[in-house]
């Protein structure tokens, strides 16, 4: 398991079904599993 760099957590996010704010705002205070998917299309 790796920890996410605080700089990344403070990056603004935008997208469908996301709250306004940063990645930290999206994840909340509870432990979370974050999976990155890449689309080659």
PDBQT receptor file of N, H, CA, C and O in Angstrom, charges set to zero:
ATOM      1  N   UNK A   1       0.848  -1.160   0.000  1.00  0.00    +0.000 N 
ATOM      2  CA  UNK A   1       0.000   0.000   0.000  1.00  0.00    +0.000 C 
ATOM      3  C   UNK A   1       0.900   1.230   0.000  1.00  0.00    +0.000 C 
ATOM      4  O   UNK A   1       1.953   1.252   0.637  1.00  0.00    +0.000 OA
ATOM      5  N   UNK A   2       0.460   2.256  -0.731  1.00  0.00    +0.000 N 
ATOM      6  H   UNK A   2      -0.395   2.239  -1.249  1.00  0.00    +0.000 HD
ATOM      7  CA  UNK A   2       1.202   3.510  -0.808  1.00  0.00    +0.000 C 
ATOM      8  C   UNK A   2       0.318   4.649  -0.329  1.00  0.00    +0.000 C 
ATOM      9  O   UNK A   2      -0.901   4.612  -0.493  1.00  0.00    +0.000 OA
ATOM     10  N   UNK A   3       0.928   5.642   0.254  1.00  0.00    +0.000 N 
ATOM     11  H   UNK A   3       1.919   5.672   0.388  1.00  0.00    +0.000 HD
ATOM     12  CA  UNK A   3       0.199   6.852   0.643  1.00  0.00    +0.000 C 
ATOM     13  C   UNK A   3       0.259   7.851  -0.500  1.00  0.00    +0.000 C 
ATOM     14  O   UNK A   3       1.259   7.929  -1.213  1.00  0.00    +0.000 OA
ATOM     15  N   UNK A   4      -0.806   8.608  -0.671  1.00  0.00    +0.000 N 
ATOM     16  H   UNK A   4      -1.619   8.545  -0.092  1.00  0.00    +0.000 HD
ATOM     17  CA  UNK A   4      -0.872   9.611  -1.726  1.00  0.00    +0.000 C 
ATOM     18  C   UNK A   4      -0.192  10.879  -1.234  1.00  0.00    +0.000 C 
ATOM     19  O   UNK A   4      -0.428  11.321  -0.110  1.00  0.00    +0.000 OA
ATOM     20  N   UNK A   5       0.648  11.458  -2.074  1.00  0.00    +0.000 N 
ATOM     21  H   UNK A   5       0.840  11.099  -2.987  1.00  0.00    +0.000 HD
ATOM     22  CA  UNK A   5       1.351  12.701  -1.761  1.00  0.00    +0.000 C 
ATOM     23  C   UNK A   5       0.331  13.799  -1.430  1.00  0.00    +0.000 C 
ATOM     24  O   UNK A   5      -0.653  13.949  -2.154  1.00  0.00    +0.000 OA
ATOM     25  N   UNK A   6       0.542  14.567  -0.358  1.00  0.00    +0.000 N 
ATOM     26  H   UNK A   6       1.341  14.446   0.230  1.00  0.00    +0.000 HD
ATOM     27  CA  UNK A   6      -0.394  15.635   0.013  1.00  0.00    +0.000 C 
ATOM     28  C   UNK A   6      -0.645  16.639  -1.118  1.00  0.00    +0.000 C 
ATOM     29  O   UNK A   6      -1.744  17.186  -1.220  1.00  0.00    +0.000 OA
ATOM     30  N   UNK A   7       0.344  16.884  -1.956  1.00  0.00    +0.000 N 
ATOM     31  H   UNK A   7       1.236  16.440  -1.873  1.00  0.00    +0.000 HD
ATOM     32  CA  UNK A   7       0.171  17.794  -3.094  1.00  0.00    +0.000 C 
ATOM     33  C   UNK A   7      -0.923  17.272  -4.031  1.00  0.00    +0.000 C 
ATOM     34  O   UNK A   7      -1.717  18.053  -4.556  1.00  0.00    +0.000 OA
ATOM     35  N   UNK A   8      -0.963  15.969  -4.238  1.00  0.00    +0.000 N 
ATOM     36  H   UNK A   8      -0.318  15.334  -3.812  1.00  0.00    +0.000 HD
ATOM     37  CA  UNK A   8      -1.981  15.364  -5.103  1.00  0.00    +0.000 C 
ATOM     38  C   UNK A   8      -3.358  15.469  -4.448  1.00  0.00    +0.000 C 
ATOM     39  O   UNK A   8      -4.349  15.741  -5.126  1.00  0.00    +0.000 OA
ATOM     40  N   UNK A   9      -3.421  15.257  -3.144  1.00  0.00    +0.000 N 
ATOM     41  H   UNK A   9      -2.616  15.037  -2.593  1.00  0.00    +0.000 HD
ATOM     42  CA  UNK A   9      -4.703  15.334  -2.436  1.00  0.00    +0.000 C 
ATOM     43  C   UNK A   9      -5.316  16.729  -2.497  1.00  0.00    +0.000 C 
ATOM     44  O   UNK A   9      -6.535  16.876  -2.414  1.00  0.00    +0.000 OA
ATOM     45  N   UNK A  10      -4.476  17.754  -2.642  1.00  0.00    +0.000 N 
ATOM     46  H   UNK A  10      -3.485  17.634  -2.709  1.00  0.00    +0.000 HD
ATOM     47  CA  UNK A  10      -4.969  19.132  -2.675  1.00  0.00    +0.000 C 
ATOM     48  C   UNK A  10      -5.245  19.627  -4.089  1.00  0.00    +0.000 C 
ATOM     49  O   UNK A  10      -5.486  20.819  -4.281  1.00  0.00    +0.000 OA
ATOM     50  N   UNK A  11      -5.217  18.739  -5.087  1.00  0.00    +0.000 N 
ATOM     51  H   UNK A  11      -5.022  17.771  -4.931  1.00  0.00    +0.000 HD
ATOM     52  CA  UNK A  11      -5.507  19.089  -6.473  1.00  0.00    +0.000 C 
ATOM     53  C   UNK A  11      -7.019  19.174  -6.684  1.00  0.00    +0.000 C 
ATOM     54  O   UNK A  11      -7.765  18.306  -6.230  1.00  0.00    +0.000 OA
ATOM     55  N   UNK A  12      -7.465  20.225  -7.376  1.00  0.00    +0.000 N 
ATOM     56  H   UNK A  12      -6.859  20.930  -7.745  1.00  0.00    +0.000 HD
ATOM     57  CA  UNK A  12      -8.893  20.382  -7.683  1.00  0.00    +0.000 C 
ATOM     58  C   UNK A  12      -9.359  19.245  -8.594  1.00  0.00    +0.000 C 
ATOM     59  O   UNK A  12      -8.632  18.812  -9.489  1.00  0.00    +0.000 OA
ATOM     60  N   UNK A  13     -10.573  18.773  -8.353  1.00  0.00    +0.000 N 
ATOM     61  H   UNK A  13     -11.163  19.124  -7.626  1.00  0.00    +0.000 HD
ATOM     62  CA  UNK A  13     -11.143  17.709  -9.177  1.00  0.00    +0.000 C 
ATOM     63  C   UNK A  13     -12.410  18.207  -9.853  1.00  0.00    +0.000 C 
ATOM     64  O   UNK A  13     -13.090  19.098  -9.345  1.00  0.00    +0.000 OA
ATOM     65  N   UNK A  14     -12.716  17.628 -10.990  1.00  0.00    +0.000 N 
ATOM     66  H   UNK A  14     -12.163  16.904 -11.403  1.00  0.00    +0.000 HD
ATOM     67  CA  UNK A  14     -13.983  17.912 -11.660  1.00  0.00    +0.000 C 
ATOM     68  C   UNK A  14     -14.380  16.675 -12.435  1.00  0.00    +0.000 C 
ATOM     69  O   UNK A  14     -13.528  15.952 -12.952  1.00  0.00    +0.000 OA
ATOM     70  N   UNK A  15     -15.672  16.438 -12.513  1.00  0.00    +0.000 N 
ATOM     71  H   UNK A  15     -16.364  17.025 -12.093  1.00  0.00    +0.000 HD
ATOM     72  CA  UNK A  15     -16.154  15.282 -13.250  1.00  0.00    +0.000 C 
ATOM     73  C   UNK A  15     -17.583  14.951 -12.875  1.00  0.00    +0.000 C 
ATOM     74  O   UNK A  15     -18.191  15.609 -12.031  1.00  0.00    +0.000 OA
ATOM     75  N   UNK A  16     -18.098  13.936 -13.505  1.00  0.00    +0.000 N 
ATOM     76  H   UNK A  16     -17.604  13.401 -14.191  1.00  0.00    +0.000 HD
ATOM     77  CA  UNK A  16     -19.469  13.495 -13.279  1.00  0.00    +0.000 C 
ATOM     78  C   UNK A  16     -19.571  12.872 -11.888  1.00  0.00    +0.000 C 
ATOM     79  O   UNK A  16     -18.730  12.058 -11.505  1.00  0.00    +0.000 OA
ATOM     80  N   UNK A  17     -20.590  13.251 -11.143  1.00  0.00    +0.000 N 
ATOM     81  H   UNK A  17     -21.273  13.912 -11.455  1.00  0.00    +0.000 HD
ATOM     82  CA  UNK A  17     -20.878  12.713  -9.806  1.00  0.00    +0.000 C 
ATOM     83  C   UNK A  17     -19.791  13.001  -8.774  1.00  0.00    +0.000 C 
ATOM     84  O   UNK A  17     -19.655  12.257  -7.803  1.00  0.00    +0.000 OA
ATOM     85  N   UNK A  18     -19.010  14.076  -8.970  1.00  0.00    +0.000 N 
ATOM     86  H   UNK A  18     -19.120  14.681  -9.759  1.00  0.00    +0.000 HD
ATOM     87  CA  UNK A  18     -18.011  14.475  -7.981  1.00  0.00    +0.000 C 
ATOM     88  C   UNK A  18     -18.473  15.733  -7.269  1.00  0.00    +0.000 C 
ATOM     89  O   UNK A  18     -19.139  16.588  -7.854  1.00  0.00    +0.000 OA
ATOM     90  N   UNK A  19     -18.110  15.834  -5.997  1.00  0.00    +0.000 N 
ATOM     91  H   UNK A  19     -17.569  15.141  -5.522  1.00  0.00    +0.000 HD
ATOM     92  CA  UNK A  19     -18.374  17.058  -5.242  1.00  0.00    +0.000 C 
ATOM     93  C   UNK A  19     -17.396  18.134  -5.692  1.00  0.00    +0.000 C 
ATOM     94  O   UNK A  19     -16.287  17.804  -6.112  1.00  0.00    +0.000 OA
ATOM     95  N   UNK A  20     -17.767  19.401  -5.619  1.00  0.00    +0.000 N 
ATOM     96  H   UNK A  20     -18.668  19.669  -5.278  1.00  0.00    +0.000 HD
ATOM     97  CA  UNK A  20     -16.793  20.457  -5.908  1.00  0.00    +0.000 C 
ATOM     98  C   UNK A  20     -15.679  20.411  -4.865  1.00  0.00    +0.000 C 
ATOM     99  O   UNK A  20     -15.940  20.171  -3.686  1.00  0.00    +0.000 OA
ATOM    100  N   UNK A  21     -14.457  20.638  -5.287  1.00  0.00    +0.000 N 
ATOM    101  H   UNK A  21     -14.245  20.833  -6.244  1.00  0.00    +0.000 HD
ATOM    102  CA  UNK A  21     -13.350  20.685  -4.340  1.00  0.00    +0.000 C 
ATOM    103  C   UNK A  21     -12.166  19.862  -4.791  1.00  0.00    +0.000 C 
ATOM    104  O   UNK A  21     -11.970  19.612  -5.980  1.00  0.00    +0.000 OA
ATOM    105  N   UNK A  22     -11.384  19.447  -3.814  1.00  0.00    +0.000 N 
ATOM    106  H   UNK A  22     -11.544  19.650  -2.848  1.00  0.00    +0.000 HD
ATOM    107  CA  UNK A  22     -10.138  18.729  -4.074  1.00  0.00    +0.000 C 
ATOM    108  C   UNK A  22     -10.339  17.216  -3.981  1.00  0.00    +0.000 C 
ATOM    109  O   UNK A  22     -11.401  16.734  -3.586  1.00  0.00    +0.000 OA
ATOM    110  N   UNK A  23      -9.301  16.491  -4.352  1.00  0.00    +0.000 N 
ATOM    111  H   UNK A  23      -8.439  16.882  -4.673  1.00  0.00    +0.000 HD
ATOM    112  CA  UNK A  23      -9.338  15.032  -4.206  1.00  0.00    +0.000 C 
ATOM    113  C   UNK A  23      -9.530  14.658  -2.741  1.00  0.00    +0.000 C 
ATOM    114  O   UNK A  23     -10.224  13.689  -2.433  1.00  0.00    +0.000 OA
ATOM    115  N   UNK A  24      -8.927  15.412  -1.848  1.00  0.00    +0.000 N 
ATOM    116  H   UNK A  24      -8.363  16.199  -2.099  1.00  0.00    +0.000 HD
ATOM    117  CA  UNK A  24      -9.088  15.173  -0.407  1.00  0.00    +0.000 C 
ATOM    118  C   UNK A  24     -10.573  15.278  -0.019  1.00  0.00    +0.000 C 
ATOM    119  O   UNK A  24     -11.062  14.486   0.786  1.00  0.00    +0.000 OA
ATOM    120  N   UNK A  25     -11.286  16.260  -0.596  1.00  0.00    +0.000 N 
ATOM    121  H   UNK A  25     -10.888  16.904  -1.250  1.00  0.00    +0.000 HD
ATOM    122  CA  UNK A  25     -12.722  16.413  -0.331  1.00  0.00    +0.000 C 
ATOM    123  C   UNK A  25     -13.506  15.200  -0.828  1.00  0.00    +0.000 C 
ATOM    124  O   UNK A  25     -14.464  14.777  -0.182  1.00  0.00    +0.000 OA
ATOM    125  N   UNK A  26     -13.112  14.644  -1.956  1.00  0.00    +0.000 N 
ATOM    126  H   UNK A  26     -12.334  14.988  -2.481  1.00  0.00    +0.000 HD
ATOM    127  CA  UNK A  26     -13.803  13.486  -2.528  1.00  0.00    +0.000 C 
ATOM    128  C   UNK A  26     -13.649  12.257  -1.640  1.00  0.00    +0.000 C 
ATOM    129  O   UNK A  26     -14.591  11.482  -1.476  1.00  0.00    +0.000 OA
ATOM    130  N   UNK A  27     -12.465  12.082  -1.069  1.00  0.00    +0.000 N 
ATOM    131  H   UNK A  27     -11.699  12.711  -1.202  1.00  0.00    +0.000 HD
ATOM    132  CA  UNK A  27     -12.172  10.869  -0.306  1.00  0.00    +0.000 C 
ATOM    133  C   UNK A  27     -12.748  10.900   1.101  1.00  0.00    +0.000 C 
ATOM    134  O   UNK A  27     -13.077   9.848   1.649  1.00  0.00    +0.000 OA
ATOM    135  N   UNK A  28     -12.879  12.079   1.701  1.00  0.00    +0.000 N 
ATOM    136  H   UNK A  28     -12.612  12.934   1.257  1.00  0.00    +0.000 HD
ATOM    137  CA  UNK A  28     -13.420  12.178   3.055  1.00  0.00    +0.000 C 
ATOM    138  C   UNK A  28     -12.411  11.760   4.107  1.00  0.00    +0.000 C 
ATOM    139  O   UNK A  28     -11.217  11.646   3.830  1.00  0.00    +0.000 OA
ATOM    140  N   UNK A  29     -12.907  11.531   5.332  1.00  0.00    +0.000 N 
ATOM    141  H   UNK A  29     -13.877  11.623   5.557  1.00  0.00    +0.000 HD
ATOM    142  CA  UNK A  29     -12.039  11.238   6.475  1.00  0.00    +0.000 C 
ATOM    143  C   UNK A  29     -11.810   9.753   6.715  1.00  0.00    +0.000 C 
ATOM    144  O   UNK A  29     -10.844   9.379   7.379  1.00  0.00    +0.000 OA
ATOM    145  N   UNK A  30     -12.673   8.912   6.193  1.00  0.00    +0.000 N 
ATOM    146  H   UNK A  30     -13.459   9.216   5.654  1.00  0.00    +0.000 HD
ATOM    147  CA  UNK A  30     -12.562   7.467   6.426  1.00  0.00    +0.000 C 
ATOM    148  C   UNK A  30     -11.548   6.851   5.464  1.00  0.00    +0.000 C 
ATOM    149  O   UNK A  30     -11.307   7.405   4.392  1.00  0.00    +0.000 OA
ATOM    150  N   UNK A  31     -10.949   5.715   5.827  1.00  0.00    +0.000 N 
ATOM    151  H   UNK A  31     -11.144   5.265   6.699  1.00  0.00    +0.000 HD
ATOM    152  CA  UNK A  31     -10.050   5.033   4.891  1.00  0.00    +0.000 C 
ATOM    153  C   UNK A  31     -10.785   4.735   3.579  1.00  0.00    +0.000 C 
ATOM    154  O   UNK A  31     -11.967   4.392   3.583  1.00  0.00    +0.000 OA
ATOM    155  N   UNK A  32     -10.073   4.870   2.464  1.00  0.00    +0.000 N 
ATOM    156  H   UNK A  32      -9.113   5.149   2.460  1.00  0.00    +0.000 HD
ATOM    157  CA  UNK A  32     -10.695   4.667   1.154  1.00  0.00    +0.000 C 
ATOM    158  C   UNK A  32      -9.736   3.926   0.232  1.00  0.00    +0.000 C 
ATOM    159  O   UNK A  32      -8.520   4.103   0.311  1.00  0.00    +0.000 OA
ATOM    160  N   UNK A  33     -10.288   3.106  -0.629  1.00  0.00    +0.000 N 
ATOM    161  H   UNK A  33     -11.275   2.962  -0.693  1.00  0.00    +0.000 HD
ATOM    162  CA  UNK A  33      -9.514   2.436  -1.669  1.00  0.00    +0.000 C 
ATOM    163  C   UNK A  33      -9.642   3.280  -2.925  1.00  0.00    +0.000 C 
ATOM    164  O   UNK A  33     -10.750   3.528  -3.401  1.00  0.00    +0.000 OA
ATOM    165  N   UNK A  34      -8.516   3.719  -3.460  1.00  0.00    +0.000 N 
ATOM    166  H   UNK A  34      -7.616   3.517  -3.073  1.00  0.00    +0.000 HD
ATOM    167  CA  UNK A  34      -8.514   4.560  -4.650  1.00  0.00    +0.000 C 
ATOM    168  C   UNK A  34      -7.828   3.794  -5.768  1.00  0.00    +0.000 C 
ATOM    169  O   UNK A  34      -6.673   3.390  -5.635  1.00  0.00    +0.000 OA
ATOM    170  N   UNK A  35      -8.542   3.596  -6.872  1.00  0.00    +0.000 N 
ATOM    171  H   UNK A  35      -9.481   3.924  -6.979  1.00  0.00    +0.000 HD
ATOM    172  CA  UNK A  35      -8.024   2.838  -8.009  1.00  0.00    +0.000 C 
ATOM    173  C   UNK A  35      -7.960   3.766  -9.211  1.00  0.00    +0.000 C 
ATOM    174  O   UNK A  35      -8.939   4.442  -9.531  1.00  0.00    +0.000 OA
ATOM    175  N   UNK A  36      -6.811   3.801  -9.878  1.00  0.00    +0.000 N 
ATOM    176  H   UNK A  36      -6.017   3.252  -9.618  1.00  0.00    +0.000 HD
ATOM    177  CA  UNK A  36      -6.653   4.617 -11.077  1.00  0.00    +0.000 C 
ATOM    178  C   UNK A  36      -6.801   3.731 -12.303  1.00  0.00    +0.000 C 
ATOM    179  O   UNK A  36      -6.122   2.712 -12.424  1.00  0.00    +0.000 OA
ATOM    180  N   UNK A  37      -7.678   4.115 -13.199  1.00  0.00    +0.000 N 
ATOM    181  H   UNK A  37      -8.230   4.943 -13.100  1.00  0.00    +0.000 HD
ATOM    182  CA  UNK A  37      -7.888   3.382 -14.447  1.00  0.00    +0.000 C 
ATOM    183  C   UNK A  37      -7.460   4.266 -15.607  1.00  0.00    +0.000 C 
ATOM    184  O   UNK A  37      -7.702   5.473 -15.595  1.00  0.00    +0.000 OA
ATOM    185  N   UNK A  38      -6.832   3.677 -16.596  1.00  0.00    +0.000 N 
ATOM    186  H   UNK A  38      -6.635   2.696 -16.605  1.00  0.00    +0.000 HD
ATOM    187  CA  UNK A  38      -6.441   4.408 -17.798  1.00  0.00    +0.000 C 
ATOM    188  C   UNK A  38      -7.263   3.896 -18.963  1.00  0.00    +0.000 C 
ATOM    189  O   UNK A  38      -7.483   2.693 -19.105  1.00  0.00    +0.000 OA
ATOM    190  N   UNK A  39      -7.710   4.815 -19.789  1.00  0.00    +0.000 N 
ATOM    191  H   UNK A  39      -7.531   5.792 -19.674  1.00  0.00    +0.000 HD
ATOM    192  CA  UNK A  39      -8.504   4.450 -20.958  1.00  0.00    +0.000 C 
ATOM    193  C   UNK A  39      -7.663   4.722 -22.196  1.00  0.00    +0.000 C 
ATOM    194  O   UNK A  39      -7.313   5.869 -22.473  1.00  0.00    +0.000 OA
ATOM    195  N   UNK A  40      -7.342   3.680 -22.933  1.00  0.00    +0.000 N 
ATOM    196  H   UNK A  40      -7.627   2.748 -22.708  1.00  0.00    +0.000 HD
ATOM    197  CA  UNK A  40      -6.542   3.811 -24.152  1.00  0.00    +0.000 C 
ATOM    198  C   UNK A  40      -7.482   3.862 -25.348  1.00  0.00    +0.000 C 
ATOM    199  O   UNK A  40      -7.612   2.873 -26.070  1.00  0.00    +0.000 OA
ATOM    200  N   UNK A  41      -8.130   4.979 -25.567  1.00  0.00    +0.000 N 
ATOM    201  H   UNK A  41      -8.025   5.782 -24.981  1.00  0.00    +0.000 HD
ATOM    202  CA  UNK A  41      -9.082   5.029 -26.644  1.00  0.00    +0.000 C 
ATOM    203  C   UNK A  41      -9.074   6.276 -27.332  1.00  0.00    +0.000 C 
ATOM    204  O   UNK A  41      -9.837   6.464 -28.280  1.00  0.00    +0.000 OA
TER     205      UNK A  41
